[in-house]
Amino acid sequence: MQTMDQSALIQHDKDIEQAAFALKAMSHPLRLKIMCILGSSELSVQEIVEQVGTTQSNISQHLAILREKEVLRTRKDANRVFYRIADPRTLQLMELLREVFCSDRK
């Protein structure tokens, strides 16, 4: 097992705070599902609603939280809003979560 230099963790308090901020925002099951659906893609609110399977109002509330916490970014095209994961490090985390929790269990 690989060990980490403990002093390296302490030197990067800003990164630790940012990670904790993002993890807290993603900790709700529906928000985590939204993040899993997004992955590396960019989807409209309607596409997210269709894949998650709940109301647009409910999805919009959760998207607003993720956007407010700077976990997601938006792009507006005419009357449609598209969402994507804001930070490549968060995308790496989502890929790791998929690998650990979504792989076939044997």
C-alpha positions in Angstrom: 0.0 0.0 0.0 1.3 3.4 -1.0 1.8 5.9 1.9 1.3 9.7 1.6 3.6 12.3 3.0 1.4 13.8 5.8 3.1 17.2 5.5 2.0 17.4 1.9 -1.7 17.3 2.9 -1.3 20.1 5.5 0.5 22.4 3.1 -2.5 22.5 0.7 -5.4 23.7 3.0 -7.0 25.5 0.2 -7.2 22.3 -1.9 -8.6 20.4 1.1 -11.2 23.0 1.7 -12.2 23.0 -2.0 -12.4 19.2 -2.0 -14.6 19.2 1.2 -16.8 21.9 -0.3 -17.3 19.8 -3.5 -17.8 16.5 -1.6 -20.4 18.1 0.6 -22.3 19.4 -2.4 -22.2 16.0 -4.1 -23.1 14.0 -1.0 -26.9 13.9 -1.7 -27.8 10.7 -3.7 -29.7 12.6 -6.4 -26.8 15.1 -6.9 -24.3 12.2 -7.0 -26.5 10.5 -9.7 -26.5 13.8 -11.7 -22.8 13.9 -11.5 -22.5 10.2 -12.6 -24.8 10.9 -15.6 -22.8 14.0 -16.6 -19.4 12.4 -16.5 -17.3 14.0 -19.1 -20.3 15.1 -21.2 -22.4 18.3 -21.3 -26.1 17.8 -21.0 -29.2 20.1 -21.0 -31.5 20.2 -18.0 -34.1 18.2 -20.0 -31.6 15.5 -20.9 -30.7 15.2 -17.2 -34.4 15.0 -16.2 -35.0 12.2 -18.7 -32.0 10.2 -17.4 -32.5 10.8 -13.7 -36.3 10.2 -13.8 -37.6 12.9 -11.5 -39.3 16.3 -12.0 -37.6 19.2 -13.7 -38.2 21.3 -10.6 -36.4 18.8 -8.4 -33.5 18.5 -10.8 -33.3 22.3 -11.1 -33.0 22.7 -7.4 -30.1 20.2 -7.2 -28.4 21.7 -10.2 -28.6 25.1 -8.6 -26.8 23.7 -5.5 -24.1 22.1 -7.6 -23.6 25.3 -9.6 -23.6 27.5 -6.5 -20.9 25.3 -5.0 -18.9 25.6 -8.2 -19.1 21.8 -8.9 -20.9 22.4 -12.2 -20.6 25.0 -14.9 -23.3 26.1 -17.3 -23.5 27.2 -20.8 -26.6 28.9 -22.3 -27.6 28.3 -25.9 -30.8 30.2 -26.8 -33.4 29.0 -24.3 -31.5 25.8 -23.2 -29.0 25.6 -20.3 -26.2 22.9 -20.5 -24.3 21.6 -17.5 -20.9 20.1 -17.2 -18.5 19.2 -14.4 -16.4 22.3 -13.7 -13.1 20.9 -12.5 -11.2 18.1 -14.2 -10.2 16.8 -10.7 -13.9 16.3 -9.9 -14.2 14.3 -13.1 -11.3 12.1 -12.0 -13.0 11.6 -8.7 -16.3 10.6 -10.5 -14.3 8.1 -12.6 -12.8 6.6 -9.5 -16.2 6.3 -7.8 -17.5 4.5 -10.9 -14.6 2.1 -10.8 -15.0 1.4 -7.1 -18.8 1.3 -6.7 -20.2 0.6 -10.2 -17.9 -2.2 -11.4 -19.2 -5.8 -11.6 -19.0 -7.4 -8.2 -17.6 -10.9 -8.2 
